[in-house]
Amino acid sequence: MTIAPDRAAQAGPSRAFVIGNLLGCSFFWGCSFLFIKLMAADVAPWAIAAGRGLLGAATLSLFVLARRQSPLPRRHEIGHWLVLGTTNGWLPNVLVAYALIQLASGPAAMIQAAGPLVTALFAHMLFAEERLSRRRFGGILVGMAGVAILIGPRLVEGGGTALSVLAMVGVMLCYAVGNLYTRAVPAKAGDPIRLALGQQVVSGSGALLLTLVFSGWAALSALQPHWQAMLALGVLSTAIPMTIFMRLIRAAGPTRAAMTGYLVPVVATVMGVLVLGETLELRQLVGGVIILAGVFLVTTAPAGAKAG
């Protein structure tokens, strides 16, 4: 069954809009691995996820209030907030915080980068305007080749374990499902700002509940020495990029929006080298260039082009 395109998808965004939003969103999200890594050794994963979600929700609530809207959910928004708050919120946030206890930020982001392939393949089946043209399919393959080079034979270097790798695979699948669901949200409930707000409200609340159940209030006090990293994670690497991403996915569709998954590892790896002292290898540089080439091919391919 194919879902008919809405008006925004039919009109199609400009190339500058897509590339600009991809770069901005990817930069802020890529920095999130750095901020989480700075806290992961001292703070429980669900406490990091709770702080991230609640700060993101508070920031977006202020923005919604400035638009003279209520931050409380409308009846038709509740279900969408719950789904997105889980698939794009507390569940992947907890998993990535857990994974970064063992994995270096670069390899962790690289595993997550496989998401666009899953998103594109399912979007091809679900959305009429997301058909994979040869150029778009070729771009996906090029991007995935770059990811493979980046990951290389030492996927779990940096003290990683099988459970950490599986956690990042779970993150990738969560975001793929969330991207597809966001695209399918009806236009009347698809205000990007409110979707981002709802996602963070549910994300922060769900992670807070997990924190209280498994660790108690003491886990939240462990955030205090890391308040700068927590603030940056909640505002700069959550509220801002999530708003950009919601706008991008509604306008450009899940396949092109999911290309952030190719760019985030590049940012995460570079930040890891500059701030955390992680080693940047030649294969990572080569892989990054190939990933950017794949992103260019996919984002500049005409939306809804027929295969052939």
N, C-alpha and C positions, 0 to 999 in steps of 0.2 A: 504494500500500500504506500502510495506516494503522497506527501503533504504538499498542497499547492502553495506557491510562494506568496508572501504578503506584499504590500505595496512598496515597502522599503527595500525588500530584496529585489523586486522587479526593477526599480529605478537604478539601483546599484551605486555604491560609493565610488568616489574618485580614487585613482591610484595613490595620490598624495595622502588622502585620508587614511587609507588602509596601511600604507607603509609607516606613516607618522605615528599612528596609534599602536602599531605592532612594536615599533622601536621604543616608544615611551613605556608601554605596558611591560615589555620584556625587561627593560632596565630596572624598573622598580621591583618586579617580581624576582629577577635574578639576584638582587641585593638581599632578598629575604633569606636566602641560604646562609649568607654571611651573618646576619643578625641572629638567626636561630643557632648557628654553630657557636657563636660567642656565649650562648646561654645553655646549650644542650648538656654540658657536663655537670651543671649545678642545679638545673631546674627540671622537674618532671615534665614529660611530653605534653600531658593534658593541661598542665598549668600554663605552659607556653601557648598552647592553642587557645586556652581561655582568655589570657591576656590579649592575644592577637585579635580574637574575635570581638571582645568587648570594646577594645580601643577603636577598632574599625567601625563598630556599630555606633559608638559615641560620636566619632568624627562625621559619619554620614548622617546621623540624626541632626546634628547642628546644620548641615548643609540643607537637609530637607526642611527644617524649620525656617531657614533663611528664604526658602522658596514659598513660605507661607502654607506649608502642608503639614499634616500630622504625621509623626514617625510611627504611629500605631498602624498595624496591618488592616487593610480593608478586607471585607469578607472574601472576595474573590482572589485575594493575594495570599491567604494563609497557606493553602496547599503548596503553592509555588515556593514560598519562603521556606517551608519545611523540607521540601525536596532539595532545593539548592543549598540550603544551610547544612545539609548532610553531605551531598555529593561534592560540592565545591567548598565546604566549610569545615566543620569540626572533625570529620573523619579523616580527610587527607591531611589536615593540619596536625592532628595527633600522630598520624603515621610518619610524616616527614620529620617531625621533631624527634620521634623515636629512632628513625633511620640515621639521623645525623649525629646520634651519640657514637655510632660506630663508623659510618661512612664519611669520607671527605665530601665537601660541598659540591665539587665538580662532578665526580662520578654519580652522586645522588641525582643531580639535575639532569645528567645525561640519560639515566634510566627513565626519568619522567618524560624526556623528549620523544619517546616512542608514541606518546599519546596522539599526535596529529594523524598518524597512520590509521589508528583505530577509529578516530573521529571521522576522517575522510571517507573511509570505507562504508561506515554505517550511514553517514550523511548522504552518500551516493544512492543508497537504497531508500532513504526516508524523505528526502527533499528534492522536488523537481528541479530546482535551480542549482543543485549541488552535484549534478552529473560530472563524472570525471572525464574531462577531455584528455587527449593524449599528452598535451603539455602539462596539465595539472598533475596527472598521474606520474609523468616523468619527473616533475618537481618533487613529488612525495618520495619517489625512489631515490633521487639524488640526495634529498635531505636525510633519509634514513641511512644511506651509505655514509654520510658524514657522521651521523650518530654512531654507527658501527665503528668507524675509525677512532672516534673519541673514546668510546668505551674500551675498545681493544681487548687483548687477552687477559688484562688484569682488572676486571670489572670491579672487584671488591677490595682493591688496594686501599690502604689507609685504615686498616683494622676492621674492615667491613665483615659482616657475617651473612649467612644465607637468609636469616630472618630480616635483616636490614634491607637486603636486596628485594625480598618479597614485599616488604612494607612499601618500598618505592614503586614496585609494580602495582600495588594496590592504589597508590596515589595517582599513578598514570590512568588507571581504569576509572577511578572516581571522577577525575577531571573530564575524561572523554564522555562519560555518561552525562555529567553536568552540562557540558557544552551543547550536546545534542538536545537536552531537555530545555535549555535556555532558548534555543532557536525555535522550539515548538510552542513556547508560551504565547498565548493569544495576544494580539496587539493591545487590547484594553488593559491587560495586566503586565505589559512588557516595558514599562518605564524603566530605563536602565538604572537610574539612581535608586529607585525604590526596590528593584530586584537586588541590587548590591546591598542596600540597607537590610533588607529582609534576610539575605544570606548571612550577613555578619551578626545579626541579632540571634538567629538560630544557632549559628556556629559558636558564638561566645557562650550562649546559654548552655548548649549541649556539652561543650568542653568544661564549663564550670561545674556542671553536675557530675561529670566524670571525676574531676579533681576532688570534689567534696566526698564522693563515694570511696575513692581509692586512696587518697592521700590526706584529705582534710584541709583546713584553712592554712596549716603550716606550709603546705606546698606553695601557696600564693605569696607567702612572705619571702620565699627564696627569690622572687622576682625583684625585690627591692634593690639589691646591689647592681642589678642589670637594667635599671629603669631607662637608661638612654637607649640601649638596644631594643628594649621592649616597646618604647614609644616609637622608634623608627620603624619597627616591624609592623606595629598596628596601624600607623598613619601612612607612612611613605610606601611600605611594601604590601599593604592590604587594602586600605580604604581607597587610595588613589588609583592603583592599577585595576582594582576590581571594577570601579566605575568606568574606567576607560574600556576595559574588556567587555563589559555588558553592552556598552554603546557599539563597540566594534562587532560583536557577534550578532547583534540585532540587525546591523546595517550590512555586514559583509558575509554573514553566514558562518557556520561552525568550522568549515574546512579551512578557510583563510584565517579566521580568528585563532584557530588552534596552532597556527604557525608560531605563536609565541613559544610553544614548546620546543621549537628548534633554536630560538634565540636565547632563551633563558639560560641554557647550559653555558653558552659563550660568556654571558655576563657573570654567572656564578663562578666559572673557572677563573676569569680574570680577577674578580674580587678576591677569590681564594688565594691567588698568587700575590696580589698587591698587599693584602691585609693579613692573611693568615700564614703566609709563607709557603703555600703549597707549590709544588714543582710543576711548571708548565713545560710539557714535552712537545716535540716537533709534531707528533701525531695529533695533538690537541689543536695546534695552530692550523694544520692542514684540514682537520675535521671541521673546525669553525668556519673556514672559508667555503668548504663544500656545503655546509648547512645554510650559509647565507645565500649561496647560489640556488639551493632548493627553495628557499623562502621567496626569492625573487621570481622564480618560475611559477610558483603556485599563486602568489599574490597578484601577478600581472596577467594571469590567464583569465579570459572572459568568463564571468559567472554563468553557469547553466549551459555551457557549451556542450554539444553532443560529442560523444566519443566517436572517433573516426577521423 
